[in-house]
Amino acid sequence: MTDIETYRNALDTALTDLTITLAEARDYLYNPGYPLAAIGTLITFADQADDVKAALRLYTNAVRRQK
């Protein structure tokens, strides 16, 4: 597996995790039985956003090196 494939997979995983978290938060937001669950779900948002940024940086650098 090349660096590009590795970092693309890392970016894909990070984006998937973030997307799942956002979807769960949205579901909780509109569920009257769980008023604080959306907030609790989003506690991990900052860390997951950092994961996306790091994976994007690695992927971008790998693509640039290939050119």
DATAJO-V294058 format. One record per pair of residues at least 24 apart in sequence whose ideal C-beta (glycine too) atoms are under 10 Angstrom apart, sorted by the first residue. I is the first residue (numbers start at 0). J is the second residue. D is the distance in Angstrom with one decimal. If there is no record, write none. Layout:
I&J&D + I&J&D
This chain:
1&61&7.8 + 1&65&8.4 + 2&57&8.1 + 2&58&8.8 + 2&60&8.7 + 2&61&4.3 + 2&62&9.2 + 2&64&7.6 + 2&65&8.3 + 3&57&9.7 + 3&58&7.2 + 3&60&9.9 + 3&61&4.7 + 3&62&6.1 + 3&64&8.8 + 3&65&6.3 + 4&58&9.8 + 4&61&8.9 + 5&57&8.4 + 5&58&8.9 + 5&61&7.9 + 6&53&9.9 + 6&54&6.5 + 6&55&8.7 + 6&56&8.9 + 6&57&4.4 + 6&58&3.9 + 6&59&8.4 + 6&60&8.0 + 6&61&4.9 + 6&62&8.4 + 7&54&8.8 + 7&57&9.5 + 7&58&5.7 + 7&61&8.2 + 7&62&8.9 + 8&54&9.0 + 8&58&9.3 + 9&50&8.5 + 9&51&9.7 + 9&53&8.3 + 9&54&4.4 + 9&55&9.3 + 9&57&6.6 + 9&58&7.2 + 10&50&9.3 + 10&51&7.2 + 10&52&10.0 + 10&53&9.2 + 10&54&4.0 + 10&55&5.8 + 10&56&9.5 + 10&57&7.8 + 10&58&4.9 + 10&59&9.2 + 11&54&8.4 + 11&58&9.4 + 12&50&8.5 + 12&51&9.7 + 12&54&7.6 + 13&47&7.0 + 13&48&9.0 + 13&49&9.2 + 13&50&4.4 + 13&51&4.5 + 13&52&8.7 + 13&53&7.7 + 13&54&4.5 + 13&55&8.1 + 13&58&9.9 + 14&47&9.3 + 14&50&9.2 + 14&51&6.0 + 14&54&8.0 + 14&55&9.0 + 16&43&8.7 + 16&46&9.8 + 16&47&5.6 + 16&50&7.1 + 16&51&8.5 + 17&43&9.1 + 17&44&7.6 + 17&46&9.8 + 17&47&4.5 + 17&48&6.7 + 17&50&7.6 + 17&51&5.7 + 18&47&9.5 + 18&51&9.9 + 19&47&9.3 + 20&44&6.3 + 20&46&9.8 + 20&47&5.9 + 20&48&9.7 + 21&47&9.0
